[in-house]
Amino acid sequence: MNVIQVLTLTTIGYFLFVTFWILKMEDYLQTRAKQQYENEQTRGEV
């Protein structure tokens, strides 16, 4: 493997990791926001 191949693989791996991380964080934030909203709704009814 030469330097260019290593850099290419590293870059691809990095972008895949970042994309995966962003998607997971977005999912987590949406779930948390939904839970907070539902908690407020149930608290308001009581």
N, C-alpha and C positions, 0 to 999 in steps of 0.2 A: 504493500500500500504506500502510495506517495502522499506528500503533504496535502495536495489538493483533494484527494479522496477523503482523507481524515477530516479536513475542514468541512467538506460537503456533508459527510455523515453527521458530524457534530452539529452543524447548522440545522439539518433536517430534524435530528433528534430534539434539539432545543425547541424548535418551532412546534413540533408535535407535543412536547411536554407543556409548553406555555398554553397552547390551545386547549389541551385537556384540562389544565389547571383552571383556566378562565371558565370553561363550561361547568366544571364542578362547583366553582365558587358561585356562579350565577344561579345554578340549581339550588345551592344551599341558601343563598340570600332570598330567593323566591319562596322557598319552603318556609323559611323563618318569618318572612313578611306575612305569608298566608296564615301561619299559626298565630301570629300576633293579632291579625285582623279578626280571626275567629275567636280568639280569647276576648277581644274587646266586645264583639257581638254578644257572646254569651254573658259577659259581665253586665252589659247594658240591659239585657232582658231580665236579669234577676233583680 
